[in-house]
Amino acid sequence: MKLEDFVKGKANLAGLIGNPVSHTFSPYIFNTLSKIFGCGLVYLPFGIDDPKRLGIVVKALKELSIVGFNVTIPYKQQIIGYIDGIDEEAESIGAVNTVTLIDGRFYGTNTDITGFIKAFHKQTGCGFGGKTVAVLGAGGASRAIVQAIAGEGAGKINIINRTYDKACEIEKQVNQRYGDIAEAFGLSSGIAPEIISSGDIIVNTTPLGMHGFEDISPLPDGVSLRKGMIVYDTVYRPLKTALLNDAESAGCITAGGVGMLVYQAVAAFELWTGIKAASDDIAGGIMEALINELGRS
Ligand code: NAP
């Protein structure tokens, strides 16, 4: 953006709310998209360290006619109480990561769902139809991903989590909508390693492996990875986690969360601007640039 665009009021504001937001790569992705399409979108992170201020910030963003904003940890659930509407998918998973201003009203959606699916296809060249998938973790990312995988026609989804009850909640929610395809397991249950080993695809949605948990694999002891299995880690920093290293050594097809990060952002950009930006060249180019950036940091 040129300074004169701000002065002449040609710049449109978008942003991210959460805590912390200081290490986010979202401004890089959105401001790159804005530059590519010359649409004048300026994306800024807004840290909210006191949850009591969430309502005031949302009101201020509306007053400023922000085009839209993303929501990250810890406000993906809480934000629902401060916006005017929410789509069916975001409602069924109980989490919003993208809010769009339409005719003066804020509408919430969850682009992690489409973002994950697009990234998975792009990065692995594979789909979920008829496959048996083990999803590790049962937090916000897991909710969106299990929903996405069910919508893609997976044969069976096994949700394995440290807290068994949280996996059961997702099982119930998904089975209500898609029939009996999901089953919950406790991470420490004796059967978990066999359930994970016998499937076609493993998706990690826990933070294990990320910055601060490096060298820790989310897999319980006794899991055997095999050639041809697909292993997707939603963690993107570091680019190669302990899980991805183990999977690569075992001959699995592997992919990291940088793709999901880019494609969920591209989906939000499309909602806010109406510009179709998900072409392979553009999203793939941003993904490559981000991989280079992360590789250096
Ligand atoms: P969350 O709601 O806090 O859920 C975290 C999940 O991980 C919970 O199920 C938790 O189990 C489990 N977990 C945490 N620490 C664990 C440990 N030491 N051992 C075993 N399980 C553990 O977080 P979230 O929003 O789902 O995000 C999770 C991760 O997904 C993030 O850290 C990030 O790396 C990744 N993510 C990536 C993208 C992307 O665009 N690439 C987007 C969203 C998230 P309990 O239920 O037992 O607590």
Boltz pocket constraint, residues with backbone or C-beta under 6 A from the ligand:
constraints:
  - pocket:
      binder: B
      contacts: [[A, 73], [A, 112], [A, 136], [A, 137], [A, 138], [A, 139], [A, 140], [A, 141], [A, 142], [A, 161], [A, 162], [A, 163], [A, 166], [A, 204], [A, 205], [A, 206], [A, 207], [A, 208], [A, 210], [A, 234], [A, 235], [A, 236], [A, 257], [A, 258], [A, 260], [A, 261], [A, 262], [A, 264]]
      max_distance: 6.0
